[in-house]
Amino acid sequence: MKSILLLIPAVLAVVLSSCSNQVKAKHPVAYRFESGRTAMLKDGLAYAPKRAPLAVKRAIAAGNRLQSKPYKWGGGHARHNDSGYDCSGTVSYVLREAGLLKGSMPSSGYFSYGNKGEGDWITVYVRSGHVFMTVAGLRLDTGWGADRGGPRWHTRTRPGHGHVMRHPAGL
């Protein structure tokens, strides 16, 4: 018992240092079209820039496949191809289809996904209880404000405050 009690401060130090090693979003998540750098949105479907990396094109194609799916708590975790998806199921599906994740994770798992900070092509935004992502500048989210209803691409600005940013290595 005494050896376990001696380990508690060391474990707490590791947990606290990993939390302070995060990059928090300081600005709203906003879409601004840049030719060749951002995806375009037309009739609810995203179109990748021609020179985007293959993983980004795969991520956008995967996000497009989810556009008619409803929000479903726990959706996308037990079954890869599900009838609906929750926030972490959506992000897991897209990253898996892009070859950037094996399996799926709950939202809390994304606090340690990939590298810290904003990515050049893909950024995952995570806070306690929710995760969403941007792919080539477009936000893929299951709900916020009037945008609720299931996994959808959005150009509407969303607050980033309170979210930690992570990204796949190299993207």
Secondary structure, DSSP 8 states (H G I E B T S, - for coil): -HHHHHHHHHHHHHHHHHHHTSEE--S-B-----TTTS-EEETTEEE--TTS-HHHHHHHHHHHHTTT--B-TTTTTS-SS-S-B-HHHHHHHHHHHTTS-SS---GGGGGGSSEES--SSEEEEEETTEEEEEETTEEEES-SGGG-SSSEEE-S-B--TT-EEEE-TT-
